[in-house]
């Protein structure tokens, strides 16, 4: 039986939407609470100045949530792959060395997920979704940033999570209204 599934994808790729579908189908899910990240607004205003504390905070919060989940099977709308990909995208080399040590320590403590669900969404669609949800702090997110994050997601999977089973979901091709029980089960099989 699968014990932990992490949903992985870019900003606005549909991670929470997919986790909500699993939750509505009776699966045990945990959701990221980005409102607890005090430095997030500062990060979006000045990424180089606030990247380190932002990436560390997200990663530690996710670790804590996964550690405390306790259900026999849990699905999260966040992934350590995404955490690492964001760190690779935003941190300078010295900061990344420090981050990597913490990241590896946390992986040793909590282990790998049994499955990753990787969401693929074209950059144009991500930008459209970001515009539609209208969060002030996300207005400055660029195409280049989103593309770098996704490239780093793929690199992180290859380098650190290559032994984890991966299910792929093109969130542009399948509308969220069609996240039925059969689709959800197929992502876990």
ABEGO torsion letter per residue (X at the ends): XBABBBBBEBBGAGAAAAAAAAAAAGBBBBBBBAAABAAAAAAAABAAAAAAAAAAAAAAAAAAAAAAAGBABBBBABBAAAAAAAAAAABBAAAAAAAAAAAAAAAAAAEBBABBBBBBBBAAAAAAAAAAAGBAAAAABBAAAAAAAAAAAAAAAAAAAAABBBBBBBAAABBAAABBAAAAAAAAX
